[in-house]
Amino acid sequence: MKTNRHTDGERTLAVFFDFENIGIGLNLRRDRFDIAKVVERLVEKGKIVVKKAYADWSRFAQYTTPLHEAAIELIEIPRRGVTGKNSADIRLCVDAMDLAYSKDHIDTFVIVSGDSDFSPLVSKLKELGKHVIGLGLAEATSDLLRDNCDEFIYYDDLGRVTTASPALPSAIPEAKKKAFELLIESLMALRRENKETLFSSMVKDTMKRKKPSFNEEYHGYRTFSELLEDAATNGVIEIERHKGSGTYVVTRFGSEPKMPLPPHQPPTRPPMENRGPRMSRPPMPQQRPSPPQGQPVRRPAPAPLPQSPQTPLFDPGDEILDLVEERYGDE
């Protein structure tokens, strides 16, 4: 089975919400589940192509509107009293495995739940070469599921700021201030994903995922490089040119220390033992010196062809004479 892993590039995500499990955790906390905050965190991981939520929506009617606004497909599951089993878990596992086998471009699966029953699903997805991320409430998450995932995000940790955001100057126009705020949010998201070198293309892609309607021209810039240059002029970020590609790299923002640029490494030739056998050229034919002008060209006589030894021809007349002499003698 082919997989489309993006180790350094953009991931392709499929997100599955087990609202039955989330509802249990919400009953313990007595607060509202912020769906927008979950989706905003997941788009930092990559491009979301599938979003499905499973529940008996007559019990969670207050969440149907924000789920629809987030473009999440609602899968209606009958009540437990009718089926006698947890149909949400079964349907979620079936849909996840169907996507794992039929959609090779989906390389990351997100299970929004804390139920330990999904641990076999996580193991099977990892066996198929998929990257699995778990997300759930701290008090309603099983240790078995948490430890089996490649990554696990606690809902309570969403929205926490790890890097101090720089204070924007008050003289900046409102249109530019919104662009700078989105820029800082995207840079912080890349830092959360452990990205050390923040190329301008990487920053812009993250801004587009967080806000698909973003366009630097709406904020008064012809190119994205001009936006970075203006942000650096206003002291929001620090940028430098990358020696290899020539594009801008954000080296510092907020209160974090300045990150050094990665050194440009020119392509090196492989060692002699890894280059394979060296092909030898055939010897060039020797050229005869040309005769002086005015003299005829003398070509060497062709070598005589080898002759095979000739066998004597058979003459039937000789045998007849011998027979006659033997018969009649000297008569």
Secondary structure as GFF3:
##gff-version 3
##sequence-region A 1 331
A	DSSP	beta_strand	11	18	.	.	.	ID=ss1
A	DSSP	alpha_helix	19	29	.	.	.	ID=ss2
A	DSSP	alpha_helix	35	42	.	.	.	ID=ss3
A	DSSP	beta_strand	46	55	.	.	.	ID=ss4
A	DSSP	three_ten_helix	61	63	.	.	.	ID=ss5
A	DSSP	alpha_helix	64	69	.	.	.	ID=ss6
A	DSSP	beta_strand	73	76	.	.	.	ID=ss7
A	DSSP	alpha_helix	80	83	.	.	.	ID=ss8
A	DSSP	alpha_helix	87	102	.	.	.	ID=ss9
A	DSSP	beta_strand	108	112	.	.	.	ID=ss10
A	DSSP	three_ten_helix	116	118	.	.	.	ID=ss11
A	DSSP	alpha_helix	119	127	.	.	.	ID=ss12
A	DSSP	beta_strand	131	136	.	.	.	ID=ss13
A	DSSP	three_ten_helix	138	140	.	.	.	ID=ss14
A	DSSP	alpha_helix	143	148	.	.	.	ID=ss15
A	DSSP	beta_strand	151	154	.	.	.	ID=ss16
A	DSSP	three_ten_helix	155	157	.	.	.	ID=ss17
A	DSSP	alpha_helix	174	192	.	.	.	ID=ss18
A	DSSP	beta_strand	198	199	.	.	.	ID=ss19
A	DSSP	alpha_helix	200	210	.	.	.	ID=ss20
A	DSSP	three_ten_helix	216	219	.	.	.	ID=ss21
A	DSSP	alpha_helix	224	233	.	.	.	ID=ss22
A	DSSP	beta_strand	237	241	.	.	.	ID=ss23
A	DSSP	beta_strand	248	253	.	.	.	ID=ss24
A	DSSP	three_ten_helix	272	274	.	.	.	ID=ss25
A	DSSP	alpha_helix	316	328	.	.	.	ID=ss26
###
